[in-house]
Amino acid sequence: MFADADLEAAAAAAPGGAFDNAGQDCCARSRILVEKSAYDSFLELLEPAVRAVKVGDPADESTVMGP
């Protein structure tokens, strides 16, 4: 992630890229490379996006990720 990227859009999309398929595939998508000058700003945006991923019963419409 370069400092001139749309950090808001990237932070909003990152949880889906990192946690998609609940880890049930053979991809290790656990790293996001962020330019040092954008790191703090990106983390401030990323944390609430990750916290918004509700893990739970897949039959519950408010669940974002099930088992």
C-alpha positions, 0 to 999 in steps of 0.5 A: 500500500503506497501512501498516495493510495485511497487508504479508506477504500483499502482499509475497508476492503482489507478484511475481506481479502485477509479473512475471506473463506474463514481460512478454509483454503490454501492461501496465506493472506495475512500480510498487508505491506504498507508504506511507512509514511501511511502506516499509522493512518492505515491502521487507524482505518483498518482496526474499525473495519476488522472489528466490524467483521461479525463472526457467528452463525451463518444463518444470522443475517448480521453475520459477516463470517461463519465457521 
